[in-house]
Amino acid sequence: MITLKFGGTSMGSAEMITKVGEIIRFKKKDGRQPIVVVSAMSGVTNQLLEAAQLAITQEDESERKKIINHLRYQHIETAKILVRDPYILKKVEQYINEKLDHFREFLTAISIIRELSHLSHDEIISLGEKLSASLLAAHLNDKGAPAQYMDLSHIVHKEFDDIGGDFFDYVEEQIYAELKPVLDEKRVPVLTGFFGRIPGGIIQAVGRGYSDFTAALSGAAFQVKEIQIWTDVDGLLSADPRMVKFTCVLPEVSYDEAGELAQFGAKVLHPQTVWPAVKKNIPVRIKNTMNPVAVGTLITRNGAKGKHICKSVASKKDITVITLTSSRMLMAVGFMSKIFTLFEKYNVPVDMISTGEISVTISVNKCIDKVPEKLLEGLREFAKIDIMERQAIICAVGTELQHRKGAAVKIF
């Protein structure tokens, strides 16, 4: 058994979805029962959120109606290319129309209350995946590969105050119960990335790459042989090709290295994806939908040691560095706790921390104009603040760094 996750670029057009279908059918023919997770077609989520914003800010319905009409046309025309069987086509067209009609009514309700809650936000972003998953399932059935579209948005039945190990163990169990009958019938389950109501909203809790996480949870639920993340690159690279002329695909990295690369700018993999795979020791492979014969990058528990100082160099731009200096820090208990409570209060994540006897330097992945002024005011009550704007983090990644003397000297 194998889990395949296809991102927005892989699902971006009828041509790309056809390629996705070929990959799935090949895996099934090769004897590897696939579990498939898909994102929305590229650009669709942004259109949905734009329509929601228009509902909040504008009384005139014409602009948001244009977006809905465009989405309707885009998905139905894609369906006509993907599906030849009239019965299957009629069913998927009916589903698309029902969902977009409901979305139009949903926006009308939002326009009255002029507010978008976390739950409403989740409801909106999940629509794109429902549409793309229904298209792919219809295409597979049309090609004679029995498939079942599965909307996971209803699987969380219990109330949780926050997310953690217990919550995700529960989601994993629910996914198993939902998929088991379909897999027993040798059908291909095609899942939405969105898997139900999460305290605080799925974007806040997991991030935009939550469909990667769903793939990992479904893979962990069935202890699959491999979790494959299909995207538009051949794998994790030794550097950003936009900045470095000669790069290469990394054949194998560890879970820790993959998470570090994701945290510091490699957009191929979502950091949270790693966690369920680590727990069950399931390999994750990055593959290219447009170049399926490429081996890709394999992510395992221990990875493979390379001959160079490090495996890859990642970077982040437009970093703000905040240095707090105060003699009250010296031998003080709870000083750091007060500082980071403020960051939590104003929802500002911290990238890196460097501490001294009377100072602490913190980097945040935001331009200074996006850092809440109330956070800075709160920090000034504790210490003198120095701010460095438009900085960058350059991160050398590789377990080799732990075992090679003089590595830091060469890097600096």
SULDAQUI-V421818 format. One record per residue. N is the residue number from 1. RES is the residue in three letters. OMEGA is omega in radians with two decimals (NA if undefined). D_FIRST is the distance of its C-alpha to the first C-alpha in whole Angstrom. Layout:
n:N res:RES omega:OMEGA d_first:D_FIRST
n:N res:RES omega:OMEGA d_first:D_FIRST
This chain:
n:1 res:MET omega:-3.07 d_first:0
n:2 res:ILE omega:3.07 d_first:4
n:3 res:THR omega:3.13 d_first:7
n:4 res:LEU omega:3.08 d_first:10
n:5 res:LYS omega:-3.13 d_first:14
n:6 res:PHE omega:-3.11 d_first:17
n:7 res:GLY omega:-3.05 d_first:20
n:8 res:GLY omega:3.14 d_first:23
n:9 res:THR omega:3.10 d_first:24
n:10 res:SER omega:-3.13 d_first:21
n:11 res:MET omega:-2.92 d_first:22
n:12 res:GLY omega:-3.09 d_first:26
n:13 res:SER omega:3.10 d_first:27
n:14 res:ALA omega:3.13 d_first:26
n:15 res:GLU omega:-3.12 d_first:26
n:16 res:MET omega:3.13 d_first:23
n:17 res:ILE omega:3.05 d_first:21
n:18 res:THR omega:3.10 d_first:22
n:19 res:LYS omega:3.09 d_first:20
n:20 res:VAL omega:3.12 d_first:17
n:21 res:GLY omega:3.12 d_first:17
n:22 res:GLU omega:3.13 d_first:17
n:23 res:ILE omega:-3.12 d_first:14
n:24 res:ILE omega:-3.13 d_first:12
n:25 res:ARG omega:3.09 d_first:13
n:26 res:PHE omega:3.13 d_first:13
n:27 res:LYS omega:-3.11 d_first:9
n:28 res:LYS omega:3.12 d_first:9
n:29 res:LYS omega:-3.12 d_first:12
n:30 res:ASP omega:3.08 d_first:11
n:31 res:GLY omega:3.13 d_first:8
n:32 res:ARG omega:-3.12 d_first:5
n:33 res:GLN omega:-3.09 d_first:5
n:34 res:PRO omega:2.87 d_first:6
n:35 res:ILE omega:-2.99 d_first:8
n:36 res:VAL omega:3.06 d_first:11
n:37 res:VAL omega:-3.11 d_first:14
n:38 res:VAL omega:2.95 d_first:17
n:39 res:SER omega:3.04 d_first:21
n:40 res:ALA omega:3.01 d_first:24
n:41 res:MET omega:-3.04 d_first:26
n:42 res:SER omega:3.12 d_first:27
n:43 res:GLY omega:-3.05 d_first:31
n:44 res:VAL omega:-3.12 d_first:30
n:45 res:THR omega:3.12 d_first:30
n:46 res:ASN omega:3.10 d_first:33
n:47 res:GLN omega:3.13 d_first:35
n:48 res:LEU omega:-3.13 d_first:34
n:49 res:LEU omega:3.08 d_first:35
n:50 res:GLU omega:3.11 d_first:38
n:51 res:ALA omega:3.11 d_first:39
n:52 res:ALA omega:3.13 d_first:39
n:53 res:GLN omega:3.09 d_first:41
n:54 res:LEU omega:3.12 d_first:44
n:55 res:ALA omega:-3.13 d_first:44
n:56 res:ILE omega:-2.97 d_first:45
n:57 res:THR omega:-3.06 d_first:47
n:58 res:GLN omega:3.09 d_first:49
n:59 res:GLU omega:-3.14 d_first:50
n:60 res:ASP omega:-3.08 d_first:50
n:61 res:GLU omega:-2.94 d_first:47
n:62 res:SER omega:-3.08 d_first:47
n:63 res:GLU omega:3.14 d_first:45
n:64 res:ARG omega:3.06 d_first:42
n:65 res:LYS omega:3.10 d_first:43
n:66 res:LYS omega:3.14 d_first:42
n:67 res:ILE omega:-3.14 d_first:39
n:68 res:ILE omega:3.12 d_first:38
n:69 res:ASN omega:3.11 d_first:39
n:70 res:HIS omega:3.12 d_first:37
n:71 res:LEU omega:3.13 d_first:34
n:72 res:ARG omega:-3.14 d_first:35
n:73 res:TYR omega:-3.11 d_first:36
n:74 res:GLN omega:-3.06 d_first:33
n:75 res:HIS omega:-3.13 d_first:30
n:76 res:ILE omega:3.09 d_first:32
n:77 res:GLU omega:3.07 d_first:33
n:78 res:THR omega:3.12 d_first:29
n:79 res:ALA omega:-3.12 d_first:28
n:80 res:LYS omega:3.11 d_first:31
n:81 res:ILE omega:-3.03 d_first:30
n:82 res:LEU omega:-2.98 d_first:26
n:83 res:VAL omega:3.13 d_first:27
n:84 res:ARG omega:-3.12 d_first:29
n:85 res:ASP omega:-3.07 d_first:29
n:86 res:PRO omega:-3.11 d_first:32
n:87 res:TYR omega:3.13 d_first:30
n:88 res:ILE omega:3.14 d_first:27
n:89 res:LEU omega:-3.14 d_first:29
n:90 res:LYS omega:-3.13 d_first:32
n:91 res:LYS omega:-3.11 d_first:29
n:92 res:VAL omega:3.07 d_first:27
n:93 res:GLU omega:3.11 d_first:31
n:94 res:GLN omega:3.14 d_first:32
n:95 res:TYR omega:3.13 d_first:29
n:96 res:ILE omega:-3.13 d_first:30
n:97 res:ASN omega:3.13 d_first:34
n:98 res:GLU omega:-3.10 d_first:33
n:99 res:LYS omega:-3.13 d_first:32
n:100 res:LEU omega:3.02 d_first:34
n:101 res:ASP omega:3.09 d_first:37
n:102 res:HIS omega:3.13 d_first:36
n:103 res:PHE omega:3.11 d_first:35
n:104 res:ARG omega:3.11 d_first:39
n:105 res:GLU omega:3.12 d_first:40
n:106 res:PHE omega:3.12 d_first:38
n:107 res:LEU omega:3.09 d_first:40
n:108 res:THR omega:3.10 d_first:44
n:109 res:ALA omega:3.12 d_first:43
n:110 res:ILE omega:-3.12 d_first:42
n:111 res:SER omega:3.12 d_first:45
n:112 res:ILE omega:-3.10 d_first:48
n:113 res:ILE omega:3.09 d_first:46
n:114 res:ARG omega:-3.11 d_first:46
n:115 res:GLU omega:3.13 d_first:43
n:116 res:LEU omega:3.14 d_first:40
n:117 res:SER omega:3.09 d_first:38
n:118 res:HIS omega:-3.12 d_first:35
n:119 res:LEU omega:3.10 d_first:33
n:120 res:SER omega:3.10 d_first:35
n:121 res:HIS omega:3.11 d_first:33
n:122 res:ASP omega:-3.14 d_first:30
n:123 res:GLU omega:-3.10 d_first:30
n:124 res:ILE omega:-3.06 d_first:32
n:125 res:ILE omega:3.14 d_first:29
n:126 res:SER omega:-3.08 d_first:26
n:127 res:LEU omega:-3.11 d_first:28
n:128 res:GLY omega:3.14 d_first:27
n:129 res:GLU omega:3.11 d_first:23
n:130 res:LYS omega:-3.13 d_first:23
n:131 res:LEU omega:-3.10 d_first:25
n:132 res:SER omega:3.12 d_first:23
n:133 res:ALA omega:3.12 d_first:20
n:134 res:SER omega:3.10 d_first:22
n:135 res:LEU omega:-3.10 d_first:23
n:136 res:LEU omega:3.13 d_first:19
n:137 res:ALA omega:3.12 d_first:18
n:138 res:ALA omega:3.13 d_first:22
n:139 res:HIS omega:3.13 d_first:21
n:140 res:LEU omega:3.11 d_first:18
n:141 res:ASN omega:3.12 d_first:20
n:142 res:ASP omega:-3.13 d_first:23
n:143 res:LYS omega:3.09 d_first:21
n:144 res:GLY omega:3.07 d_first:20
n:145 res:ALA omega:-3.06 d_first:16
n:146 res:PRO omega:-3.09 d_first:16
n:147 res:ALA omega:-3.14 d_first:15
n:148 res:GLN omega:3.03 d_first:16
n:149 res:TYR omega:-3.08 d_first:18
n:150 res:MET omega:3.09 d_first:18
n:151 res:ASP omega:-3.08 d_first:21
n:152 res:LEU omega:-2.99 d_first:20
n:153 res:SER omega:-3.08 d_first:23
n:154 res:HIS omega:-2.92 d_first:25
n:155 res:ILE omega:3.12 d_first:22
n:156 res:VAL omega:-3.09 d_first:25
n:157 res:HIS omega:-3.09 d_first:27
n:158 res:LYS omega:3.08 d_first:29
n:159 res:GLU omega:3.08 d_first:31
n:160 res:PHE omega:3.11 d_first:31
n:161 res:ASP omega:3.12 d_first:34
n:162 res:ASP omega:3.14 d_first:32
n:163 res:ILE omega:-3.14 d_first:28
n:164 res:GLY omega:-3.11 d_first:27
n:165 res:GLY omega:-3.12 d_first:24
n:166 res:ASP omega:-3.13 d_first:25
n:167 res:PHE omega:-3.08 d_first:25
n:168 res:PHE omega:3.00 d_first:21
n:169 res:ASP omega:3.11 d_first:20
n:170 res:TYR omega:3.13 d_first:21
n:171 res:VAL omega:3.12 d_first:20
n:172 res:GLU omega:3.11 d_first:16
n:173 res:GLU omega:-3.14 d_first:17
n:174 res:GLN omega:3.10 d_first:18
n:175 res:ILE omega:3.12 d_first:15
n:176 res:TYR omega:-3.12 d_first:13
n:177 res:ALA omega:-3.10 d_first:16
n:178 res:GLU omega:-3.01 d_first:16
n:179 res:LEU omega:-3.01 d_first:13
n:180 res:LYS omega:-3.13 d_first:12
n:181 res:PRO omega:-3.13 d_first:15
n:182 res:VAL omega:-3.14 d_first:13
n:183 res:LEU omega:3.10 d_first:10
n:184 res:ASP omega:3.12 d_first:12
n:185 res:GLU omega:3.10 d_first:14
n:186 res:LYS omega:3.02 d_first:11
n:187 res:ARG omega:3.12 d_first:12
n:188 res:VAL omega:3.07 d_first:11
n:189 res:PRO omega:3.09 d_first:12
n:190 res:VAL omega:-2.94 d_first:14
n:191 res:LEU omega:2.90 d_first:15
n:192 res:THR omega:3.06 d_first:19
n:193 res:GLY omega:-3.13 d_first:19
n:194 res:PHE omega:-3.04 d_first:22
n:195 res:PHE omega:2.99 d_first:21
n:196 res:GLY omega:-3.07 d_first:24
n:197 res:ARG omega:-3.13 d_first:28
n:198 res:ILE omega:3.09 d_first:28
n:199 res:PRO omega:3.13 d_first:31
n:200 res:GLY omega:-3.14 d_first:33
n:201 res:GLY omega:-3.02 d_first:31
n:202 res:ILE omega:3.12 d_first:27
n:203 res:ILE omega:3.13 d_first:29
n:204 res:GLN omega:-3.03 d_first:31
n:205 res:ALA omega:-3.04 d_first:29
n:206 res:VAL omega:-3.11 d_first:26
n:207 res:GLY omega:-3.06 d_first:27
n:208 res:ARG omega:-3.13 d_first:26
n:209 res:GLY omega:-3.03 d_first:23
n:210 res:TYR omega:3.13 d_first:22
n:211 res:SER omega:2.99 d_first:19
n:212 res:ASP omega:-3.11 d_first:17
n:213 res:PHE omega:3.10 d_first:18
n:214 res:THR omega:3.10 d_first:16
n:215 res:ALA omega:3.14 d_first:13
n:216 res:ALA omega:3.12 d_first:13
n:217 res:LEU omega:3.13 d_first:14
n:218 res:SER omega:3.08 d_first:11
n:219 res:GLY omega:3.12 d_first:9
n:220 res:ALA omega:-3.11 d_first:11
n:221 res:ALA omega:-3.10 d_first:11
n:222 res:PHE omega:3.12 d_first:8
n:223 res:GLN omega:-3.07 d_first:8
n:224 res:VAL omega:-3.14 d_first:5
n:225 res:LYS omega:-3.09 d_first:6
n:226 res:GLU omega:3.01 d_first:8
n:227 res:ILE omega:-3.12 d_first:9
n:228 res:GLN omega:3.08 d_first:11
n:229 res:ILE omega:-3.09 d_first:15
n:230 res:TRP omega:-3.05 d_first:16
n:231 res:THR omega:-3.07 d_first:20
n:232 res:ASP omega:3.06 d_first:23
n:233 res:VAL omega:-3.05 d_first:24
n:234 res:ASP omega:3.14 d_first:22
n:235 res:GLY omega:3.04 d_first:22
n:236 res:LEU omega:-3.05 d_first:24
n:237 res:LEU omega:3.14 d_first:27
n:238 res:SER omega:3.08 d_first:30
n:239 res:ALA omega:3.09 d_first:32
n:240 res:ASP omega:-3.09 d_first:33
n:241 res:PRO omega:3.08 d_first:34
n:242 res:ARG omega:-3.10 d_first:36
n:243 res:MET omega:-3.08 d_first:38
n:244 res:VAL omega:-3.02 d_first:38
n:245 res:LYS omega:-3.07 d_first:38
n:246 res:PHE omega:3.10 d_first:36
n:247 res:THR omega:3.09 d_first:33
n:248 res:CYS omega:3.08 d_first:30
n:249 res:VAL omega:3.09 d_first:26
n:250 res:LEU omega:-3.07 d_first:25
n:251 res:PRO omega:-3.12 d_first:22
n:252 res:GLU omega:3.08 d_first:21
n:253 res:VAL omega:3.11 d_first:22
n:254 res:SER omega:3.06 d_first:22
n:255 res:TYR omega:-3.12 d_first:21
n:256 res:ASP omega:-3.14 d_first:25
n:257 res:GLU omega:3.13 d_first:26
n:258 res:ALA omega:3.11 d_first:23
n:259 res:GLY omega:3.12 d_first:24
n:260 res:GLU omega:3.12 d_first:28
n:261 res:LEU omega:3.12 d_first:28
n:262 res:ALA omega:-3.12 d_first:26
n:263 res:GLN omega:-3.06 d_first:29
n:264 res:PHE omega:2.87 d_first:32
n:265 res:GLY omega:3.12 d_first:31
n:266 res:ALA omega:-2.97 d_first:28
n:267 res:LYS omega:-3.07 d_first:27
n:268 res:VAL omega:-3.01 d_first:23
n:269 res:LEU omega:3.07 d_first:21
n:270 res:HIS omega:-3.06 d_first:22
n:271 res:PRO omega:-3.10 d_first:23
n:272 res:GLN omega:-3.13 d_first:22
n:273 res:THR omega:-3.01 d_first:18
n:274 res:VAL omega:-2.94 d_first:19
n:275 res:TRP omega:3.13 d_first:19
n:276 res:PRO omega:3.12 d_first:16
n:277 res:ALA omega:3.09 d_first:15
n:278 res:VAL omega:-3.08 d_first:18
n:279 res:LYS omega:-3.11 d_first:18
n:280 res:LYS omega:3.14 d_first:14
n:281 res:ASN omega:3.14 d_first:15
n:282 res:ILE omega:3.10 d_first:12
n:283 res:PRO omega:3.06 d_first:13
n:284 res:VAL omega:3.13 d_first:13
n:285 res:ARG omega:3.05 d_first:14
n:286 res:ILE omega:-3.09 d_first:17
n:287 res:LYS omega:-3.12 d_first:17
n:288 res:ASN omega:-3.13 d_first:20
n:289 res:THR omega:-3.11 d_first:19
n:290 res:MET omega:3.11 d_first:23
n:291 res:ASN omega:-2.99 d_first:22
n:292 res:PRO omega:3.14 d_first:18
n:293 res:VAL omega:3.10 d_first:20
n:294 res:ALA omega:-3.06 d_first:21
n:295 res:VAL omega:-3.13 d_first:19
n:296 res:GLY omega:3.11 d_first:19
n:297 res:THR omega:3.09 d_first:19
n:298 res:LEU omega:3.13 d_first:17
n:299 res:ILE omega:-3.10 d_first:18
n:300 res:THR omega:-3.09 d_first:17
n:301 res:ARG omega:-3.05 d_first:20
n:302 res:ASN omega:-3.12 d_first:22
n:303 res:GLY omega:3.12 d_first:22
n:304 res:ALA omega:3.13 d_first:25
n:305 res:LYS omega:3.11 d_first:28
n:306 res:GLY omega:-3.10 d_first:30
n:307 res:LYS omega:-3.10 d_first:34
n:308 res:HIS omega:-3.14 d_first:35
n:309 res:ILE omega:3.12 d_first:36
n:310 res:CYS omega:-3.12 d_first:33
n:311 res:LYS omega:-3.00 d_first:30
n:312 res:SER omega:3.06 d_first:31
n:313 res:VAL omega:3.12 d_first:34
n:314 res:ALA omega:-3.11 d_first:33
n:315 res:SER omega:3.03 d_first:36
n:316 res:LYS omega:3.10 d_first:37
n:317 res:LYS omega:3.08 d_first:40
n:318 res:ASP omega:3.07 d_first:42
n:319 res:ILE omega:3.02 d_first:42
n:320 res:THR omega:-3.14 d_first:45
n:321 res:VAL omega:-3.12 d_first:46
n:322 res:ILE omega:3.09 d_first:48
n:323 res:THR omega:3.11 d_first:50
n:324 res:LEU omega:3.14 d_first:52
n:325 res:THR omega:3.12 d_first:55
n:326 res:SER omega:3.09 d_first:57
n:327 res:SER omega:3.13 d_first:59
n:328 res:ARG omega:3.11 d_first:58
n:329 res:MET omega:-3.03 d_first:54
n:330 res:LEU omega:3.10 d_first:56
n:331 res:MET omega:-3.11 d_first:55
n:332 res:ALA omega:3.09 d_first:54
n:333 res:VAL omega:3.07 d_first:52
n:334 res:GLY omega:-3.11 d_first:50
n:335 res:PHE omega:-3.12 d_first:51
n:336 res:MET omega:3.14 d_first:47
n:337 res:SER omega:3.14 d_first:46
n:338 res:LYS omega:-3.13 d_first:48
n:339 res:ILE omega:-3.04 d_first:47
n:340 res:PHE omega:2.99 d_first:43
n:341 res:THR omega:3.10 d_first:44
n:342 res:LEU omega:3.11 d_first:46
n:343 res:PHE omega:3.10 d_first:43
n:344 res:GLU omega:-3.10 d_first:40
n:345 res:LYS omega:-3.08 d_first:43
n:346 res:TYR omega:3.00 d_first:43
n:347 res:ASN omega:3.10 d_first:39
n:348 res:VAL omega:-3.14 d_first:40
n:349 res:PRO omega:-3.13 d_first:37
n:350 res:VAL omega:3.11 d_first:38
n:351 res:ASP omega:-3.04 d_first:37
n:352 res:MET omega:-3.12 d_first:39
n:353 res:ILE omega:3.01 d_first:42
n:354 res:SER omega:-3.06 d_first:45
n:355 res:THR omega:3.00 d_first:47
n:356 res:GLY omega:-3.12 d_first:51
n:357 res:GLU omega:-3.08 d_first:53
n:358 res:ILE omega:3.13 d_first:55
n:359 res:SER omega:3.03 d_first:52
n:360 res:VAL omega:3.13 d_first:49
n:361 res:THR omega:-3.05 d_first:47
n:362 res:ILE omega:3.03 d_first:44
n:363 res:SER omega:3.10 d_first:42
n:364 res:VAL omega:-3.05 d_first:40
n:365 res:ASN omega:-3.13 d_first:38
n:366 res:LYS omega:2.93 d_first:41
n:367 res:CYS omega:-3.05 d_first:44
n:368 res:ILE omega:-3.13 d_first:47
n:369 res:ASP omega:3.09 d_first:48
n:370 res:LYS omega:3.05 d_first:45
n:371 res:VAL omega:-3.09 d_first:45
n:372 res:PRO omega:-3.14 d_first:47
n:373 res:GLU omega:3.13 d_first:51
n:374 res:LYS omega:3.05 d_first:51
n:375 res:LEU omega:-3.14 d_first:48
n:376 res:LEU omega:3.10 d_first:51
n:377 res:GLU omega:3.12 d_first:54
n:378 res:GLY omega:3.13 d_first:52
n:379 res:LEU omega:-3.14 d_first:52
n:380 res:ARG omega:3.08 d_first:55
n:381 res:GLU omega:-3.12 d_first:56
n:382 res:PHE omega:-2.95 d_first:55
n:383 res:ALA omega:2.98 d_first:56
n:384 res:LYS omega:-3.06 d_first:57
n:385 res:ILE omega:2.96 d_first:54
n:386 res:ASP omega:-3.08 d_first:54
n:387 res:ILE omega:3.03 d_first:51
n:388 res:MET omega:-3.08 d_first:50
n:389 res:GLU omega:3.00 d_first:49
n:390 res:ARG omega:3.08 d_first:46
n:391 res:GLN omega:3.11 d_first:45
n:392 res:ALA omega:3.01 d_first:42
n:393 res:ILE omega:3.02 d_first:39
n:394 res:ILE omega:-3.00 d_first:38
n:395 res:CYS omega:3.02 d_first:36
n:396 res:ALA omega:-3.01 d_first:35
n:397 res:VAL omega:3.05 d_first:31
n:398 res:GLY omega:3.11 d_first:30
n:399 res:THR omega:3.11 d_first:30
n:400 res:GLU omega:-3.10 d_first:33
n:401 res:LEU omega:-3.10 d_first:35
n:402 res:GLN omega:-2.93 d_first:35
n:403 res:HIS omega:-3.08 d_first:37
n:404 res:ARG omega:3.11 d_first:39
n:405 res:LYS omega:3.09 d_first:43
n:406 res:GLY omega:-3.12 d_first:44
n:407 res:ALA omega:-3.12 d_first:41
n:408 res:ALA omega:3.13 d_first:43
n:409 res:VAL omega:-3.13 d_first:46
n:410 res:LYS omega:-3.13 d_first:44
n:411 res:ILE omega:-3.10 d_first:42
n:412 res:PHE omega:NA d_first:45
